Amino acid sequence: MVSKKANTGLNWLLMIAMAIIVFVSNGDQAAAFSEQVIQKGATGDDVVELQSRLQHVGYYNGKIDGVFGWGTYWAVRNYQYEYGIDIDGLVGEQMKTKLVSTTEYDQDYVLSALNEGRSFNHYGGTAKKGTDSNNGGGSNAGGGQSSGEQPQSDEGEPIIEKAQNVPSGYSSNDIQLMAQAVYGEARGEPYEGQVAVAAVIVNRLNSATFPDTVAGVIYEDRAFTAVADGQINLGADENARNAVLDALNGQDPTNNALYYFNPDTATSAWIWTRPQIKRIGKHIFCY
């Protein structure tokens, strides 16, 4: 017969064993994020993890810097759309759980790189210590590009390069001209509206219907009011430039619009015939 004291000891051992099993099985979730709702304007390790996980599956292709800006915001919304989560730009428990189940995150690797001042923007698909790692699949709803395999040093460690502010394929003059167009067309609009105008320029660049150069798109006859009335020559501010960079990095709040107009001032009957997508600020965006 087992004594009551021995039975109690066995019960304690079983409870400890079960606790260890639960801890191990939930280890990834326990290490993932804090309990706070992550939203635009947030900073810190939660945002670093968020950006890294989103980048791992191709939704975020900006710099991993721990700052929840517009690029991170639109990446969150795109991820929410694809996974059937309420599209509000807020990262709560449901989205955190989904991120943990669909992505990978090497906290030590990412934080050590950032602590050493090596900012990077190609976490997805990075091969570590000579082993292969894929980017987790997933749809790139934000329009960014998959990074592919990263160059490695002789020791097999990934070479982390400085994040580029200007996407490849665009000159400084291209960025400046686009920023001037955005400033002339949408200064005073909410930042989302400025990104939207920049996105229309990018969408036209990617369309066979329009010229294939930045200057060709912007200076096409009767394409932009700011060109017709000279406001494109007013210059550009930092918001306009950032809006251009966000658009070039895949952010498109218009959902692929090719046109937009101000319904209060538009005089063209033709523009009203275009299928409308949405209104942002004073502009209606359409196909």
C-alpha positions, -999 to +999 in steps of 0.1 A: +000+000+000+013+035-009+013+059+020-006+091+018+027+110+021+042+091-008+010+097-029+012+134-022+049+134-034+039+116-066+011+142-072+036+170-069+060+153-093+032+149-119+022+185-115+058+197-121+061+174-151+029+187-166+040+223-160+073+216-178+054+201-208+031+231-210+060+255-208+080+238-235+050+234-258+040+271-254+076+283-254+073+302-286+041+320-276+055+328-242+086+344-257+065+363-283+055+399-277+043+415-245+006+418-235+003+454-249-017+461-280+008+474-305-002+503-326+011+532-348+035+553-328+048+524-306+085+518-303+107+491-288+112+453-289+076+445-296+078+465-328+111+449-337+095+415-334+064+426-353+085+440-382+107+410-383+078+385-384+059+405-410+091+407-431+097+370-427+066+363-448+069+392-472+044+418-459+070+443-446+101+453-466+111+484-448+139+488-422+136+469-390+141+497-365+115+492-338+094+522-348+058+516-358+054+540-386+032+541-417+052+513-435+046+490-405+009+501-403+001+492-439+020+459-435-002+451-405-034+459-424-023+438-454-015+408-431-049+413-414-067+413-447-050+381-459-056+362-427-092+373-420-084+395-390-103+427-384-085+453-405-078+481-380-040+484-379-039+473-343-018+443-332-038+425-305-038+390-292-055+374-322-029+388-347+000+380-323-011+344-321-014+342-359+020+357-364+036+333-341+020+303-359+029+316-394+063+331-390+097+326-374+116+350-352+152+347-340+152+373-312+189+370-303+200+373-339+179+404-347+185+422-314+222+416-315+224+429-351+205+461-341+226+466-310+257+465-331+242+492-353+237+469-383+202+479-395+188+456-421+157+450-442+159+414-454+151+392-425+129+369-444+148+342-461+181+349-443+203+318-441+220+315-407+252+296-400+253+280-434+218+265-432+189+272-455+158+291-444+129+299-466+108+330-463+078+312-449+058+315-481+027+337-478+012+364-500+030+397-504-001+418-503+019+449-497+036+446-531+071+443-516+097+420-530+110+388-514+146+391-504+158+356-514+190+342-501+214+366-484+252+367-491+273+350-465+308+356-451+335+329-452+324+317-418+289+311-431+273+340-412+250+363-430+264+397-441+239+423-429+240+454-451+227+489-444+191+494-453+186+515-484+164+545-482+160+547-520+148+514-537+170+502-565+161+513-600+152+548-590+176+578-591+176+606-566+162+628-593+133+603-597+125+605-560+127+643-559+104+647-589+079+623-575+081+641-541+074+674-558+044+659-576+030+646-544+036+679-526+020+699-554-010+675-556-016+666-520+001+689-495-024+695-467-039+660-472-035+633-445-003+613-449-023+583-462-035+606-490+000+616-499+011+579-500-020+573-522-010+599-547+025+585-548+011+550-553-009+562-583+024+573-599+040+539-591+009+521-605+012+540-637+049+532-640+039+495-637+011+498-662+016+492-700-009+520-706+014+547-693+051+558-699+077+537-682+098+565-667+090+588-637+094+619-658+073+604-686+044+596-662+045+629-644+049+652-674+024+633-696-001+657-711-029+666-687-019+639-663-014+660-631-028+694-621+004+703-603+022+702-636-004+722-655-005+750-629+032+750-620+028+738-584+052+710-591+079+737-590+072+745-553+096+718-541+088+691-516+089+685-479+099+655-459+064+641-457+061+641-495+095+623-498+086+597-472+052+591-489+071+584-522+095+560-504+066+542-488+048+538-521+079+526-539+083+500-511+049+486-518+024+506-497-007+513-517-038+525-498-056+529-531-057+492-540-040+497-575-057+529-586-045+546-618-065+578-614-078+602-588-097+635-587-111+661-563-149+658-567-153+695-556-132+709-584-132+682-612-145+696-645-139+665-666-170+644-673-147+615-683-131+611-648-166+605-633-170+575-655-140+557-640-148+529-615-143+543-581-123+525-554-123+547-523-120+583-510-090+594-490-091+630-478-103+652-507-095+628-534-115+599-550-093+571-563-104+550-593-093+526-620 
